[in-house]
Amino acid sequence: MFPNVEPNNYSYPSVLKAIGGLGCVQNGMKIHTHVLKYGFGFDVVVASCLAGMYAKCGLFDLSMRAFDEMTKRDVPSWNTVMSCYYQSGKYEGALGLLKRRRVWGFNLIR
């Protein structure tokens, strides 16, 4: 419909959050392909949303793979993945990420 409109680092997070909320993992995988193809896999917000989308769809292995492949992580990216684990009842996974976060130097208290 709009051939000159390209997705960007603002549109991908919204789409990925919607897909995660709906649990449409097949569509999420297609968007993941587009993210990589167009070079947005290095964007910390887009990459965090990819990890979150997979976790919300119950695919925690893919979520952790997307998270581990992030070239840069920040506190919100750690919180995104930990929150998905917690909200899915995977409390041990959330605590494991908290421990990993400390090892990487992202402490809760400074």
All heavy atoms as an XYZ file, in Angstrom:
867
protein
N       0.816     -1.185      0.000
C       0.000      0.000      0.000
C       0.869      1.261      0.000
O       0.599      2.190     -0.709
C      -0.940     -0.030      1.194
C      -1.859      1.161      1.234
S      -2.933      1.177      2.653
C      -4.306      0.285      1.997
N       1.916      1.275      0.815
C       2.843      2.410      0.876
C       4.238      1.910      0.544
O       5.015      1.594      1.436
C       2.810      3.050      2.264
C       1.470      3.580      2.661
C       0.662      2.860      3.524
C       1.012      4.781      2.151
C      -0.579      3.341      3.894
C      -0.232      5.267      2.515
C      -1.038      4.547      3.379
N       4.590      1.834     -0.732
C       5.853      1.210     -1.129
C       7.099      1.931     -0.628
O       8.158      1.340     -0.534
C       5.794      1.208     -2.655
C       4.821      2.268     -3.011
C       3.838      2.344     -1.867
N       7.009      3.203     -0.301
C       8.179      3.955      0.136
C       8.346      3.989      1.649
O       9.255      4.627      2.153
C       8.125      5.382     -0.408
C       8.194      5.410     -1.923
O       8.858      4.578     -2.524
N       7.501      6.337     -2.538
N       7.468      3.339      2.366
C       7.542      3.333      3.822
C       8.286      2.080      4.269
O       7.875      0.959      3.983
C       6.136      3.374      4.464
C       6.235      3.305      5.972
C       5.390      4.624      4.020
N       9.402      2.284      4.937
C      10.230      1.175      5.407
C      10.122      1.062      6.927
O      10.054      2.072      7.621
C      11.701      1.430      5.044
C      11.974      1.479      3.557
C      11.935      0.112      2.904
O      12.256     -0.878      3.588
O      11.589      0.042      1.718
N      10.132     -0.160      7.465
C      10.161     -0.304      8.917
C      11.482      0.233      9.463
O      12.496      0.269      8.755
C      10.043     -1.805      9.144
C      10.184     -2.446      7.828
C      10.128     -1.418      6.763
N      11.464      0.665     10.728
C      12.675      1.206     11.326
C      12.786      0.786     12.789
O      11.988     -0.024     13.266
C      12.707      2.730     11.174
C      11.524      3.404     11.828
O      10.996      2.941     12.834
N      11.092      4.506     11.250
N      13.753      1.351     13.477
C      13.988      0.966     14.870
C      12.887      1.448     15.805
O      12.888      1.099     16.986
C      15.365      1.448     15.338
C      15.511      2.947     15.265
O      14.974      3.590     14.369
N      16.254      3.504     16.180
N      11.933      2.224     15.311
C      10.777      2.620     16.107
C       9.586      1.704     15.846
O       8.798      1.444     16.741
C      10.388      4.078     15.816
C      11.452      5.055     16.227
C      12.290      5.622     15.282
C      11.627      5.389     17.562
C      13.282      6.515     15.655
C      12.617      6.277     17.948
C      13.432      6.839     16.989
O      14.418      7.713     17.366
N       9.455      1.227     14.626
C       8.305      0.387     14.287
C       8.505     -1.074     14.676
O       7.556     -1.741     15.111
C       7.964      0.499     12.801
O       9.071      0.195     11.993
N       9.725     -1.582     14.542
C       9.951     -2.990     14.875
C       9.596     -3.330     16.327
O       8.932     -4.339     16.568
C      11.399     -3.404     14.583
C      11.670     -3.715     13.135
C      12.643     -3.026     12.438
C      10.964     -4.717     12.469
C      12.913     -3.317     11.104
C      11.224     -5.007     11.140
C      12.196     -4.306     10.464
O      12.448     -4.606      9.149
N       9.995     -2.534     17.317
C       9.632     -2.890     18.702
C       8.127     -2.993     18.920
O       7.649     -3.916     19.582
C      10.248     -1.763     19.538
C      11.425     -1.327     18.746
C      10.950     -1.411     17.308
N       7.363     -2.072     18.337
C       5.905     -2.119     18.503
C       5.313     -3.374     17.878
O       4.454     -4.032     18.474
C       5.259     -0.877     17.869
O       5.711      0.281     18.519
N       5.790     -3.713     16.697
C       5.291     -4.907     16.008
C       5.664     -6.164     16.807
O       4.826     -7.056     17.002
C       5.852     -4.978     14.568
C       5.570     -6.315     13.927
C       5.278     -3.846     13.735
N       6.896     -6.222     17.289
C       7.339     -7.402     18.046
C       6.576     -7.553     19.360
O       6.229     -8.667     19.758
C       8.844     -7.333     18.297
C       9.700     -7.523     17.045
C      11.141     -7.101     17.310
C       9.632     -8.967     16.565
N       6.275     -6.450     20.022
C       5.488     -6.518     21.262
C       4.073     -7.004     20.971
O       3.516     -7.798     21.733
C       5.468     -5.157     21.954
C       6.800     -4.811     22.583
C       6.777     -3.421     23.186
C       8.160     -3.064     23.695
N       8.214     -1.713     24.262
N       3.489     -6.538     19.884
C       2.147     -6.989     19.514
C       2.144     -8.481     19.181
O       1.260     -9.223     19.622
C       1.632     -6.184     18.316
N       3.132     -8.923     18.436
C       3.231    -10.341     18.077
C       3.402    -11.195     19.326
O       2.768    -12.238     19.464
C       4.395    -10.560     17.089
C       4.017     -9.986     15.713
C       4.754    -12.034     16.969
C       5.153     -9.918     14.740
N       4.248    -10.742     20.256
C       4.429    -11.473     21.507
C       3.144    -11.550     22.307
O       2.809    -12.590     22.866
N       2.401    -10.448     22.347
C       1.128    -10.436     23.064
C       0.107    -11.380     22.460
O      -0.702    -11.972     23.173
N       0.143    -11.527     21.158
C      -0.787    -12.424     20.466
C      -0.283    -13.857     20.392
O      -1.038    -14.767     20.076
C      -1.048    -11.903     19.048
C      -1.788    -10.580     18.949
C      -1.771    -10.065     17.514
C      -3.216    -10.726     19.451
N       1.006    -14.042     20.639
C       1.581    -15.390     20.571
C       1.740    -15.901     19.150
O       1.739    -17.109     18.920
N       1.904    -15.007     18.200
C       2.022    -15.372     16.781
C       3.492    -15.593     16.417
O       4.092    -14.791     15.692
C       1.436    -14.286     15.899
S      -0.293    -13.945     16.185
N       4.057    -16.674     16.896
C       5.490    -16.894     16.736
C       5.916    -17.013     15.276
O       7.010    -16.574     14.919
C       5.961    -18.101     17.571
C       5.482    -19.407     16.976
C       7.459    -18.085     17.716
N       5.081    -17.559     14.412
C       5.449    -17.672     12.991
C       5.664    -16.281     12.386
O       6.626    -16.067     11.641
C       4.383    -18.443     12.203
C       4.217    -19.878     12.642
C       5.466    -20.727     12.415
O       6.457    -20.301     11.846
N       5.423    -21.956     12.885
N       4.772    -15.355     12.717
C       4.940    -13.981     12.237
C       6.171    -13.346     12.873
O       6.887    -12.576     12.224
C       3.703    -13.145     12.531
C       2.530    -13.533     11.664
O       2.702    -14.012     10.552
N       1.332    -13.343     12.176
N       6.414    -13.663     14.137
C       7.587    -13.142     14.822
C       8.881    -13.588     14.163
O       9.837    -12.816     14.041
N       8.923    -14.840     13.729
C      10.113    -15.347     13.042
C      10.325    -14.636     11.712
O      11.462    -14.357     11.319
C      10.016    -16.852     12.851
C      10.159    -17.610     14.149
S       9.959    -19.388     13.868
C      10.475    -20.016     15.451
N       9.232    -14.312     11.032
C       9.344    -13.572      9.771
C       9.891    -12.165     10.035
O      10.754    -11.682      9.297
C       7.983    -13.487      9.076
C       7.503    -14.812      8.531
C       6.113    -14.682      7.949
C       5.578    -16.038      7.524
N       4.193    -15.961      7.031
N       9.390    -11.527     11.087
C       9.868    -10.192     11.429
C      11.336    -10.264     11.846
O      12.133     -9.385     11.490
C       9.006     -9.563     12.543
C       7.566     -9.358     12.063
C       9.613     -8.249     13.024
C       7.417     -8.424     10.867
N      11.709    -11.325     12.565
C      13.101    -11.513     12.968
C      13.999    -11.539     11.731
O      15.069    -10.917     11.704
C      13.229    -12.799     13.780
C      14.558    -12.969     14.437
N      14.774    -13.919     15.394
C      15.748    -12.332     14.289
C      16.037    -13.852     15.801
N      16.643    -12.901     15.138
N      13.566    -12.231     10.715
C      14.321    -12.291      9.460
C      14.484    -10.897      8.858
O      15.576    -10.525      8.422
C      13.623    -13.233      8.453
O      13.535    -14.538      9.028
C      14.375    -13.299      7.140
N      13.399    -10.125      8.857
C      13.467     -8.757      8.327
C      14.416     -7.890      9.155
O      15.184     -7.100      8.596
C      12.075     -8.111      8.311
C      11.210     -8.584      7.203
N      11.122     -7.933      6.007
C      10.392     -9.658      7.111
C      10.288     -8.575      5.220
N       9.832     -9.631      5.868
N      14.350     -8.041     10.476
C      15.225     -7.271     11.366
C      16.688     -7.522     11.004
O      17.482     -6.581     10.889
C      14.945     -7.634     12.848
C      16.074     -7.180     13.758
C      13.620     -7.036     13.307
N      17.027     -8.782     10.823
C      18.405     -9.122     10.474
C      18.768     -8.635      9.071
O      19.846     -8.092      8.844
C      18.631    -10.628     10.600
C      18.473    -11.198     12.008
C      18.611    -12.715     11.981
C      19.443    -10.560     12.981
N      17.854     -8.830      8.134
C      18.102     -8.456      6.741
C      18.367     -6.956      6.588
O      19.233     -6.539      5.824
C      16.902     -8.854      5.876
C      17.050     -8.500      4.412
C      15.840     -8.967      3.622
C      15.965     -8.568      2.159
N      14.791     -8.980      1.385
N      17.621     -6.145      7.345
C      17.739     -4.696      7.212
C      18.692     -4.069      8.233
O      18.784     -2.850      8.339
C      16.365     -4.042      7.263
C      15.535     -4.406      6.053
C      14.481     -5.303      6.168
C      15.830     -3.887      4.799
C      13.729     -5.667      5.049
C      15.094     -4.244      3.687
C      14.045     -5.132      3.817
O      13.311     -5.486      2.721
N      19.424     -4.901      8.970
C      20.476     -4.399      9.838
C      20.052     -3.841     11.179
O      20.823     -3.129     11.819
N      18.845     -4.171     11.641
C      18.384     -3.652     12.922
C      18.656     -4.599     14.080
O      18.301     -4.314     15.223
C      16.885     -3.320     12.860
C      16.591     -2.140     11.996
C      16.121     -2.303     10.710
C      16.812     -0.851     12.459
C      15.861     -1.218      9.890
C      16.558      0.247     11.656
C      16.086      0.063     10.361
N      19.311     -5.720     13.794
C      19.635     -6.668     14.857
C      20.639     -6.120     15.856
O      20.763     -6.633     16.957
N      21.336     -5.050     15.482
C      22.324     -4.444     16.372
C      21.711     -3.368     17.261
O      22.376     -2.861     18.153
C      23.478     -3.856     15.563
C      24.248     -4.902     14.818
C      24.138     -5.023     13.451
C      25.067     -5.786     15.510
C      24.844     -6.004     12.762
C      25.777     -6.767     14.839
C      25.661     -6.877     13.465
N      20.482     -3.003     17.005
C      19.800     -2.010     17.827
C      19.365     -2.667     19.135
O      18.642     -3.664     19.126
C      18.589     -1.453     17.066
C      17.893     -0.345     17.813
O      17.204     -0.653     18.808
O      18.025      0.822     17.401
N      19.800     -2.127     20.261
C      19.555     -2.765     21.553
C      18.060     -2.869     21.869
O      17.613     -3.862     22.447
C      20.333     -2.049     22.689
C      19.805     -0.659     22.953
C      20.329     -2.873     23.962
N      17.265     -1.894     21.467
C      15.827     -1.930     21.740
C      15.150     -2.987     20.876
O      14.339     -3.783     21.363
C      15.181     -0.540     21.528
C      13.669     -0.598     21.709
C      15.795      0.479     22.481
N      15.484     -3.021     19.598
C      14.903     -4.019     18.691
C      15.298     -5.423     19.136
O      14.449     -6.320     19.217
C      15.330     -3.754     17.228
C      14.825     -4.867     16.312
C      14.817     -2.405     16.753
N      16.573     -5.618     19.449
C      17.041     -6.937     19.879
C      16.377     -7.366     21.192
O      16.023     -8.535     21.354
C      18.560     -6.926     20.021
N      16.185     -6.427     22.110
C      15.493     -6.742     23.370
C      14.060     -7.180     23.105
O      13.555     -8.112     23.730
C      15.474     -5.523     24.297
O      16.752     -5.177     24.707
N      13.411     -6.487     22.177
C      12.031     -6.848     21.844
C      11.948     -8.210     21.160
O      10.966     -8.937     21.353
C      11.394     -5.763     20.982
S      11.080     -4.244     21.900
N      12.956     -8.564     20.378
C      13.002     -9.907     19.796
C      13.063    -10.962     20.891
O      12.302    -11.929     20.878
C      14.230    -10.065     18.890
C      14.110     -9.598     17.463
C      15.468     -9.591     16.799
C      13.134    -10.477     16.702
N      13.968    -10.764     21.858
C      14.084    -11.715     22.968
C      12.787    -11.777     23.757
O      12.320    -12.863     24.117
C      15.249    -11.318     23.872
N      12.180    -10.630     23.989
C      10.911    -10.590     24.712
C       9.781    -11.267     23.969
O       8.964    -11.969     24.551
N       9.736    -11.079     22.652
C       8.695    -11.702     21.839
C       8.773    -13.216     21.917
O       7.769    -13.896     22.125
C       8.835    -11.228     20.382
C       7.793    -11.788     19.414
S       8.232    -13.357     18.595
C       9.756    -12.978     17.778
N       9.993    -13.758     21.791
C      10.140    -15.211     21.866
C       9.750    -15.722     23.252
O       9.099    -16.761     23.372
C      11.571    -15.628     21.520
C      11.852    -15.615     20.040
C      12.894    -14.856     19.524
C      11.089    -16.367     19.155
C      13.169    -14.850     18.160
C      11.351    -16.360     17.803
C      12.391    -15.594     17.304
O      12.643    -15.599     15.954
N      10.126    -15.006     24.290
C       9.772    -15.443     25.647
C       8.262    -15.414     25.854
O       7.688    -16.338     26.424
C      10.475    -14.564     26.684
N       7.616    -14.366     25.374
C       6.159    -14.281     25.530
C       5.438    -15.370     24.746
O       4.332    -15.757     25.090
C       5.662    -12.905     25.114
C       6.019    -11.837     26.124
C       5.530    -10.478     25.698
C       5.960     -9.443     26.709
N       5.588     -8.093     26.301
N       6.080    -15.867     23.706
C       5.506    -16.974     22.925
C       5.880    -18.329     23.520
O       5.535    -19.369     22.963
C       5.974    -16.886     21.474
S       5.282    -15.479     20.572
N       6.596    -18.311     24.643
C       6.964    -19.556     25.319
C       8.197    -20.239     24.755
O       8.494    -21.371     25.123
N       8.912    -19.578     23.888
C      10.114    -20.155     23.269
C      11.355    -19.579     23.952
O      12.066    -18.738     23.402
C      10.124    -19.874     21.766
C       8.939    -20.456     21.004
C       8.932    -19.989     19.570
C       8.954    -21.973     21.074
N      11.596    -20.047     25.160
C      12.656    -19.477     25.979
C      14.049    -19.784     25.432
O      14.965    -18.990     25.623
C      12.496    -19.915     27.432
C      11.288    -19.291     28.062
C      10.083    -19.975     28.109
C      11.345    -18.011     28.578
C       8.960    -19.394     28.667
C      10.234    -17.416     29.135
C       9.026    -18.105     29.183
N      14.215    -20.897     24.742
C      15.514    -21.183     24.124
C      15.838    -20.136     23.051
O      16.961    -19.619     22.993
C      15.539    -22.577     23.493
C      15.555    -23.686     24.535
O      15.848    -23.397     25.714
O      15.268    -24.838     24.169
N      14.852    -19.813     22.220
C      15.064    -18.791     21.195
C      15.213    -17.413     21.820
O      15.982    -16.582     21.325
C      13.916    -18.798     20.184
C      13.853    -20.005     19.256
C      12.637    -19.915     18.344
C      15.127    -20.108     18.425
N      14.490    -17.182     22.900
C      14.617    -15.912     23.605
C      16.039    -15.718     24.112
O      16.650    -14.664     23.914
C      13.631    -15.860     24.778
O      13.846    -14.709     25.552
N      16.582    -16.743     24.744
C      17.941    -16.644     25.275
C      18.967    -16.571     24.153
O      19.977    -15.884     24.276
C      18.245    -17.809     26.217
C      17.541    -17.691     27.560
S      17.683    -16.063     28.352
C      19.436    -15.855     28.464
N      18.704    -17.245     23.043
C      19.633    -17.153     21.920
C      19.653    -15.717     21.386
O      20.720    -15.159     21.137
C      19.265    -18.118     20.803
C      20.332    -18.061     19.714
C      20.109    -18.858     18.472
N      19.479    -20.134     18.620
C      18.946    -20.794     17.599
N      18.992    -20.290     16.383
N      18.379    -21.957     17.779
N      18.470    -15.131     21.212
C      18.400    -13.746     20.740
C      19.091    -12.811     21.737
O      19.842    -11.908     21.339
C      16.944    -13.331     20.537
N      18.877    -13.060     23.021
C      19.501    -12.229     24.049
C      21.021    -12.399     24.038
O      21.758    -11.418     24.087
C      18.927    -12.588     25.424
C      19.448    -11.729     26.535
C      19.025    -10.423     26.676
C      20.354    -12.245     27.439
C      19.501     -9.632     27.706
C      20.838    -11.466     28.474
C      20.412    -10.149     28.599
N      21.480    -13.634     23.957
C      22.928    -13.899     23.967
C      23.618    -13.350     22.718
O      24.810    -13.046     22.760
C      23.201    -15.399     24.103
C      22.895    -15.914     25.499
O      22.872    -15.108     26.453
O      22.665    -17.133     25.637
N      22.900    -13.230     21.619
C      23.481    -12.716     20.385
C      23.515    -11.191     20.328
O      24.088    -10.620     19.401
C      22.725    -13.266     19.171
C      22.974    -14.750     18.951
C      22.164    -15.338     17.812
O      21.311    -14.625     17.228
O      22.362    -16.530     17.516
N      22.925    -10.543     21.316
C      22.946     -9.079     21.342
C      24.386     -8.603     21.498
O      25.111     -9.090     22.364
C      22.092     -8.543     22.499
C      20.624     -8.764     22.312
S      19.648     -8.243     23.742
C      19.914     -6.480     23.721
N      24.795     -7.670     20.658
C      26.159     -7.151     20.746
C      26.300     -6.142     21.873
O      27.404     -5.901     22.353
C      26.568     -6.486     19.414
O      25.624     -5.469     19.096
C      26.636     -7.516     18.302
N      25.186     -5.556     22.289
C      25.179     -4.598     23.387
C      23.942     -4.859     24.228
O      22.861     -5.082     23.695
C      25.151     -3.169     22.834
C      25.144     -2.100     23.885
C      25.091     -0.723     23.263
C      24.992      0.316     24.365
N      24.702      1.641     23.825
N      24.118     -4.845     25.542
C      22.986     -5.002     26.457
C      22.970     -3.810     27.403
O      24.016     -3.319     27.794
C      23.113     -6.285     27.265
C      23.028     -7.537     26.439
C      23.129     -8.771     27.334
N      23.322     -9.946     26.525
C      24.489    -10.544     26.330
N      25.572    -10.085     26.903
N      24.585    -11.604     25.572
N      21.776     -3.391     27.779
C      21.635     -2.354     28.785
C      20.673     -2.851     29.854
O      20.135     -3.967     29.748
C      21.186     -1.031     28.164
C      19.868     -1.122     27.411
O      19.179     -2.169     27.498
O      19.513     -0.148     26.740
N      20.456     -2.058     30.882
C      19.588     -2.486     31.980
C      18.178     -2.818     31.477
O      17.625     -3.861     31.842
C      19.564     -1.426     33.109
C      18.512     -1.766     34.151
C      20.943     -1.334     33.760
N      17.567     -1.972     30.624
C      16.231     -2.345     30.136
C      16.196     -3.668     29.371
O      15.214     -4.408     29.459
C      15.841     -1.171     29.232
C      16.609     -0.015     29.776
C      17.918     -0.605     30.226
N      17.259     -3.999     28.631
C      17.250     -5.273     27.900
C      17.265     -6.447     28.876
O      16.564     -7.441     28.672
C      18.409     -5.355     26.915
O      19.658     -5.357     27.554
N      18.059     -6.345     29.935
C      18.057     -7.397     30.959
C      16.680     -7.489     31.607
O      16.148     -8.582     31.822
C      19.115     -7.109     32.023
C      20.512     -7.374     31.595
C      21.390     -6.486     31.050
C      21.218     -8.615     31.673
N      22.591     -7.096     30.787
C      22.518     -8.403     31.163
C      20.873     -9.889     32.136
C      23.478     -9.411     31.091
C      21.828    -10.889     32.068
C      23.108    -10.653     31.550
N      16.099     -6.343     31.919
C      14.786     -6.325     32.573
C      13.703     -6.919     31.685
O      12.796     -7.597     32.182
C      14.411     -4.900     32.970
C      15.253     -4.385     34.094
O      15.914     -5.139     34.804
N      15.248     -3.074     34.274
N      13.779     -6.685     30.395
C      12.789     -7.242     29.464
C      12.761     -8.753     29.548
O      11.695     -9.365     29.703
C      13.108     -6.807     28.013
O      12.964     -5.401     27.905
C      12.186     -7.497     27.015
N      13.908     -9.365     29.458
C      13.968    -10.830     29.463
C      13.606    -11.380     30.845
O      12.844    -12.342     30.945
C      15.351    -11.320     28.988
C      15.435    -12.831     29.001
C      15.628    -10.809     27.584
N      14.116    -10.759     31.903
C      13.783    -11.228     33.258
C      12.283    -11.127     33.504
O      11.678    -12.032     34.087
C      14.547    -10.428     34.321
C      16.004    -10.789     34.386
S      16.923    -10.097     35.798
C      16.390     -8.434     35.866
N      11.676    -10.045     33.052
C      10.235     -9.855     33.234
C       9.429    -10.925     32.504
O       8.439    -11.436     33.036
C       9.845     -8.464     32.730
O       8.465     -8.282     32.762
N       9.839    -11.276     31.302
C       9.133    -12.315     30.551
C       9.210    -13.654     31.275
O       8.221    -14.393     31.328
C       9.696    -12.445     29.145
S       9.321    -11.030     28.093
N      10.375    -13.959     31.821
C      10.513    -15.198     32.585
C       9.587    -15.169     33.797
O       8.849    -16.118     34.064
C      11.968    -15.402     33.041
C      12.810    -16.157     32.046
C      13.310    -15.544     30.913
C      13.094    -17.500     32.234
C      14.069    -16.238     30.000
C      13.864    -18.207     31.325
C      14.346    -17.566     30.209
O      15.094    -18.263     29.303
N       9.620    -14.070     34.516
C       8.792    -13.954     35.729
C       7.308    -14.068     35.393
O       6.572    -14.815     36.041
C       9.092    -12.614     36.420
C       8.111    -12.281     37.495
C       8.183    -12.909     38.732
C       7.086    -11.367     37.279
C       7.268    -12.627     39.726
C       6.164    -11.084     38.257
C       6.254    -11.716     39.485
O       5.341    -11.440     40.455
N       6.862    -13.337     34.387
C       5.450    -13.346     34.021
C       4.982    -14.704     33.517
O       3.794    -15.005     33.566
C       5.165    -12.261     32.978
C       5.299    -10.866     33.544
C       5.189     -9.788     32.478
O       4.988    -10.069     31.295
N       5.341     -8.547     32.890
N       5.910    -15.532     33.060
C       5.562    -16.875     32.583
C       5.701    -17.928     33.676
O       5.581    -19.116     33.404
C       6.455    -17.252     31.394
O       6.243    -16.362     30.337
N       5.977    -17.477     34.900
C       6.114    -18.421     36.009
C       7.452    -19.130     36.044
O       7.627    -20.094     36.788
N       8.394    -18.680     35.269
C       9.729    -19.290     35.234
C      10.652    -18.481     36.151
O      11.563    -17.786     35.713
C      10.255    -19.335     33.811
C       9.364    -20.173     32.899
C      10.141    -20.671     31.721
C       9.312    -21.587     30.869
N       9.114    -22.894     31.421
N      10.374    -18.605     37.455
C      11.057    -17.797     38.459
C      12.546    -18.118     38.541
O      13.366    -17.217     38.724
C      10.389    -17.966     39.817
C       8.899    -17.713     39.756
C       7.986    -18.742     39.976
C       8.408    -16.450     39.425
C       6.619    -18.504     39.894
C       7.049    -16.216     39.336
C       6.158    -17.245     39.574
O       4.812    -17.009     39.478
N      12.894    -19.391     38.404
C      14.310    -19.775     38.457
C      15.074    -19.151     37.287
O      16.221    -18.733     37.440
C      14.459    -21.303     38.439
C      13.904    -21.991     39.680
C      14.639    -21.592     40.951
O      15.863    -21.371     40.896
O      13.983    -21.489     42.001
N      14.435    -19.094     36.124
C      15.073    -18.467     34.970
C      15.312    -16.982     35.206
O      16.367    -16.449     34.845
N      14.336    -16.306     35.818
C      14.493    -14.882     36.127
C      15.637    -14.669     37.112
O      16.452    -13.760     36.940
C      13.194    -14.318     36.684
N      15.713    -15.521     38.132
C      16.798    -15.399     39.113
C      18.151    -15.720     38.484
O      19.160    -15.087     38.803
C      16.537    -16.303     40.312
C      15.390    -15.858     41.224
C      15.124    -16.908     42.300
C      15.682    -14.505     41.841
N      18.188    -16.692     37.583
C      19.422    -17.013     36.879
C      19.917    -15.831     36.057
O      21.118    -15.542     36.017
N      18.985    -15.128     35.416
C      19.359    -13.937     34.653
C      19.852    -12.826     35.567
O      20.775    -12.094     35.225
C      18.178    -13.454     33.815
C      17.950    -14.240     32.543
C      16.573    -13.954     31.971
C      19.021    -13.895     31.524
N      19.244    -12.714     36.740
C      19.698    -11.706     37.697
C      21.153    -11.974     38.098
O      21.973    -11.058     38.152
C      18.801    -11.696     38.931
C      19.164    -10.693     40.018
C      19.073     -9.265     39.489
C      18.259    -10.876     41.220
N      21.481    -13.233     38.323
C      22.864    -13.595     38.671
C      23.808    -13.281     37.506
O      24.888    -12.739     37.698
C      22.952    -15.072     39.047
C      22.273    -15.383     40.367
C      22.270    -16.878     40.645
C      21.455    -17.167     41.887
N      21.258    -18.602     42.109
N      23.385    -13.642     36.288
C      24.199    -13.352     35.105
C      24.401    -11.856     34.933
O      25.473    -11.399     34.570
C      23.502    -13.885     33.846
C      24.061    -15.169     33.329
C      23.360    -15.606     32.075
N      23.854    -14.907     30.898
C      23.284    -15.008     29.703
N      22.223    -15.743     29.526
N      23.784    -14.360     28.678
N      23.346    -11.110     35.214
C      23.388     -9.658     35.086
C      24.452     -9.073     36.013
O      25.189     -8.175     35.624
C      22.000     -9.106     35.403
C      21.875     -7.632     35.387
C      20.417     -7.278     35.584
N      20.304     -6.051     36.315
C      19.201     -5.335     36.371
N      18.116     -5.757     35.748
N      19.157     -4.223     37.038
N      24.534     -9.595     37.219
C      25.546     -9.117     38.165
C      26.952     -9.426     37.669
O      27.853     -8.605     37.782
C      25.323     -9.750     39.533
C      24.139     -9.177     40.250
C      24.032     -9.753     41.644
N      22.793     -9.325     42.258
C      22.064    -10.071     43.046
N      22.452    -11.299     43.356
N      20.953     -9.606     43.567
N      27.137    -10.624     37.116
C      28.450    -11.006     36.591
C      28.874    -10.048     35.477
O      30.036     -9.681     35.376
C      28.428    -12.475     36.084
C      29.686    -12.813     35.311
C      28.247    -13.428     37.260
N      27.922     -9.622     34.667
C      28.212     -8.711     33.552
C      28.364     -7.266     34.018
O      28.629     -6.375     33.218
C      27.112     -8.801     32.499
C      27.286     -9.979     31.594
C      27.107    -11.299     31.909
C      27.716     -9.968     30.253
N      27.371    -12.094     30.837
C      27.742    -11.298     29.793
C      28.047     -8.956     29.368
C      28.111    -11.625     28.497
C      28.404     -9.290     28.082
C      28.445    -10.608     27.653
N      28.152     -7.016     35.318
C      28.353     -5.666     35.840
C      27.119     -4.792     35.864
O      27.220     -3.592     36.078
N      25.961     -5.376     35.669
C      24.722     -4.620     35.744
C      24.088     -4.862     37.115
O      23.189     -5.667     37.278
C      23.748     -5.058     34.639
C      24.177     -4.639     33.269
C      24.928     -5.505     32.484
C      23.871     -3.393     32.777
C      25.334     -5.135     31.205
C      24.288     -3.014     31.504
C      25.011     -3.882     30.726
N      24.583     -4.162     38.119
C      24.094     -4.340     39.476
C      22.833     -3.521     39.712
O      22.614     -2.501     39.067
C      25.175     -3.931     40.485
C      26.379     -4.846     40.402
O      26.236     -6.053     40.262
N      27.567     -4.270     40.469
N      22.042     -3.971     40.672
C      20.829     -3.250     41.024
C      21.139     -1.994     41.821
O      20.478     -0.986     41.693
C      19.883     -4.147     41.839
C      19.359     -5.365     41.106
C      18.574     -6.243     42.041
C      18.482     -4.934     39.950
N      22.174     -2.069     42.658
C      22.513     -0.951     43.543
C      23.934     -0.501     43.213
O      24.838     -1.312     43.105
C      22.413     -1.372     45.009
C      20.994     -1.841     45.310
C      22.814     -0.218     45.919
C      20.840     -2.477     46.665
N      24.113      0.748     43.091
C      25.455      1.293     42.799
C      25.990      2.015     44.005
O      25.381      2.616     44.740
C      25.404      2.229     41.615
C      24.944      1.492     40.377
C      25.741      1.929     39.190
N      25.245      1.215     38.050
C      26.012      0.449     37.328
N      27.252      0.300     37.607
N      25.524     -0.178     36.286
